[in-house]
Amino acid sequence: MGGNMDKDWEVLVVGAGPAGSGAAAAAAEGGCKTLLIDRKKEIGTPVQCGEVVGESLVRQLGLKLPPQAIATVHDHTRFILDRRLMIVSKEPYWRSIALERKIFDKLLAARAAEAGASVQADTRLVDVEMRDGRVVAATLMHRGKEAVVHPKVVIAADGVHSTMARLMDLTLYPDDTMAKGIEYEMVAKKKLPNGMQIFLEPEVGLGYGWIIPKGPRRANVGLGVIGMEDTRRSTILDWASGNPIVSEYFDLEKVLEVKSGDAPLPGFLGGPVHGNVLFAGDAAGQTLAFVGEGIMPSFACGQGAGAVAAASVRMRSRKKLECYDQAVKSMMGEELEKGAALKDAILGTWANTSIPEGDRTMLCGLIMSESIFPDQTEAVLPLLSQPTARIAKMMREGIEKRRMQAKISVLRHR
Ligand SMILES: Cc1cc2nc3c(=O)[nH]c(=O)nc-3n(C[C@H](O)[C@H](O)[C@H](O)COP(=O)(O)OP(=O)(O)OC[C@H]3O[C@@H](n4cnc5c(N)ncnc54)[C@H](O)[C@@H]3O)c2cc1C
């Protein structure tokens, strides 16, 4: 491959998504000769994402979002549960920012480059040589030409179907802990509300549908479902045309982009280290598992991996790599653990087939929006077959008691 690819790299970062760019910037800032590669010809493209981040997480992590990467800012989220109940939440987590991820990912990689990392698009990891559980050589491929590098530490930030995990013969989480997503970016028939809309209903199954505005009349409309098999146009069309709210805004006549992909939801696995390889982001299942939000957690955990890698190289200490797990826990542990607990509560509720499907989706939505805590589901259960107004009344009282910025109303659909 020639050129600077043959340098004596200390840290190799595979994958230039949020995890990899966060990792490469931190490793370079820590003084390491760092190489960041991505198999994509253009970093950030194609997009496989709803492109939304919770405002509170961005603030908590202190990430300065590049202004060019912000599509719009939402001031609330609406949950539409079984087409019967609407919760409007203005809680900090549910005020969100819609990104242009193509621009966001590319600019994060640019920041890594500015921090001193070498960045190479259109370059893929194809093989590794292992000795005593450690990667001693990595083969990279760029337009048919190979280069072999010998990094001291590797950060595998290569996404949900991690090449590095496959080459190392590792399964970090099983396939049945993934949701499939299909999403269309579309132009709406009329002005959209300035907030996300999240739909939980039997027509969607174990997962949720969404409208994520990227402007007054432009939005990502999608479905993320565990066990979904079909991710064709008809999947979105059937759901969008059957849902009274979605069909009010969209008819699939103005489609700008089609996006699809898998989202890992294994729950909290910490910061996995195997030999001299640190797994970060989707490769390590570092998402808020109850919703699949992975952009900010991946970026934060990637940064942690990069900082630990740099400390290990600087101190010539292999043992130092074990600090990665602790770094993840102190940065994102609370959120990732809470996300995993909410996901478990949703899965447990969904598995309870003695509850009618409509009621189950409503209950899952009440858990997801944190209008009830998982241990309150028993109290709500007897109300579910009753008129929705009684549930709304109970929720309203709970929300007022907890001083939540949320409002509940009964819808007439269904
Ligand atoms: C349909 C859908 C909607 C989503 N919506 C949201 C959302 O709204 N908000 C949110 O926060 N999260 C969302 N997510 C999750 C989010 O997209 C991921 O959690 C996030 O992108 C993870 O970042 P990452 O850097 O770990 O991985 P990625 O962003 O997947 O980046 C991995 C990179 O590795 C590269 N790569 C892979 N293999 C190799 C190789 N062999 N050699 C070189 N490079 C390689 C890939 O090209 C890729 O660029 C969604 C996911 C899906 C599927």
The ligand as an ORCA input file, in Angstrom:
! r2SCAN-3c Opt
* xyz 0 1
  C     -31.891      1.769     11.944
  C     -31.034      2.305     13.062
  C     -31.370      3.500     13.667
  C     -30.566      4.015     14.691
  N     -30.900      5.215     15.225
  C     -30.128      5.756     16.197
  C     -30.407      7.046     16.698
  O     -31.343      7.718     16.269
  N     -29.602      7.533     17.671
  C     -28.536      6.838     18.162
  O     -27.853      7.335     19.054
  N     -28.239      5.619     17.680
  C     -28.991      5.070     16.695
  N     -28.658      3.866     16.168
  C     -27.439      3.208     16.657
  C     -26.175      3.914     16.125
  O     -26.257      4.051     14.731
  C     -24.936      3.114     16.525
  O     -25.033      2.740     17.872
  C     -23.638      3.904     16.307
  O     -23.456      4.224     14.960
  C     -22.468      3.073     16.800
  O     -21.252      3.733     16.504
  P     -19.934      2.881     16.231
  O     -18.867      3.861     15.962
  O     -19.757      1.879     17.272
  O     -20.263      2.017     14.924
  P     -20.590      2.487     13.447
  O     -21.168      3.824     13.410
  O     -21.366      1.365     12.842
  O     -19.161      2.547     12.749
  C     -18.420      1.393     12.500
  C     -17.500      1.684     11.330
  O     -16.625      0.572     11.153
  C     -16.381      0.426      9.787
  N     -15.906     -0.937      9.546
  C     -16.576     -2.092      9.740
  N     -15.787     -3.147      9.413
  C     -14.606     -2.639      9.012
  C     -13.389     -3.234      8.522
  N     -13.261     -4.551      8.414
  N     -12.385     -2.423      8.209
  C     -12.514     -1.061      8.302
  N     -13.636     -0.454      8.740
  C     -14.669     -1.239      9.080
  C     -17.731      0.724      9.139
  O     -17.588      1.106      7.798
  C     -18.255      1.856     10.017
  O     -17.986      3.125      9.486
  C     -29.429      3.298     15.144
  C     -29.102      2.080     14.552
  C     -29.885      1.583     13.509
  C     -29.509      0.288     12.878
*
